[in-house]
Amino acid sequence: MITRLGVATALLVAVGSARADVQVSKMKFVAPATFTETVSADGKVVVDSATDLKIVIYVVKKQGSLDDAAKLVTAGVPKSSLRLDGAAIKTVELGKGNDSESRGAKQRWGQAKIDGKAAQFSILQRDKETIFLAGIASTDDGRSAFSTMVSKLLPTEDATADTGGGEPLPKLDAFIALKEATASSTFADKKDAYAPWHILDFNSVEKEGLEVPPSSWCEGKPDEGIGESVTLTLAAPTKIDEMKIAAGVWLSQKLFDSNNRITALSASFDGGPAIKISPAAKREWASVKVGKAITTIKLTIDAVAKGKMNDSCISGVELYIGEDVPGVARGLDEKAMAALPVFYAAMEKALNDPARTGLDKLIAFPFSYAASDWFLDGSKRKAQKLANAKALADACKKKAPACPGAPNTGGRDDNASVGSPSPGKLTIRFPSRREVIDVWHLEWKNGAWKLASADYESP
């Protein structure tokens, strides 16, 4: 839905075309043609049926700092006639947000709540105007679409030019962001081999004809561990359709038989009522239907059949989104998750700019870049080193190999896969039709995503 603001605002929606241009005062807001709209007195709410995205647009009439604009938004939107899901918006709560500036345009982005509904927000100031946008979405596609469209409002070399002409980056695969994993007790080990995070972040290995988790969380009490629990806290509410649990030590049948066998478990989501689970007497995944967005999962040991070794363990937890079990990234919080699509959209824009405008703010120096070729001949190209922003600018001006380019997907439209080598770090592997694939290595540091290095590997 689009509602009209109390300033002179022209609204253009090209239904059925490749995209729709919404003129928000002097700033052009580019949206997919799947957007529908309704018009009211002094605001806009845009709804995209394709991505389950609603965007609130509000023009701030008085100019000032970004702090001033934030105050005017929280006070002004509830007094406007903006409507969300058919009802007037009553409250707007803005998080602290992150500020940036590029070519005279200022931006603040972060997390918000619109009538209690989680949202991303952006306050943009350029051309002596200030607008507020909030995106409300329950899917990664919706959040990514919002970030991409907001990024198109930022100026480029030619502020009047269409910024969408470059090669788009592929969508990112869904992944589970694990903020932390804690337990009421944990079996002591110098190598942290039984730490709670192992039950969610693992790569299965084949043992005795089964694909099994290689490690486990084991409670640390001297008794059977009845009442001990492990809690997984996700970085943001995530829609989980099903959870499967590997109760016991699964690495071998001998270990499974020798340790205590958990005969009863309780699962609780976001502090809700306990769901009783009865694991099988053999290595079989126990399944629990979830079917909602959750943030915390607590598993409690209720009963065991005692073994030769008096340890009660859980080897694995699989969280299903649809029929898939996404990868896991540890050490991320809600702020990092909200910032990722914004960063990704900014990278797309910068890499499609011949001058690589803004790229220096998105990479970590010193930066290492190894450009890929069509074939992997058994040897890596020598990685190019960039010490600082000046070295980056010089390399791109000269069109030298050290100037980073967009990943070469060879026209494939598959999603890019996301992995996590360690807490606070992500590895993005891009689809490719070649013998090599481009790889980005990201790090979350000081409240911002940075591209730490880029190289390539064999698929």
Helices and strands as residue ranges (DSSP letters): E 19-24, E 27-32, E 35-36, E 44-48, E 53-60, H 66-76, G 77-79, E 83-84, E 87-88, E 92-94, E 98-102, E 105-114, E 117-126, E 129-137, H 140-151, E 175-183, G 196-199, E 205-207, E 210-212, E 217-218, E 229-247, H 253-258, E 261-269, E 275-277, E 286-305, E 313-320, E 327-330, H 334-351, G 359-361, E 363-369, E 384-386, H 389-397, E 417-419, E 425-429, E 437-445, E 448-457
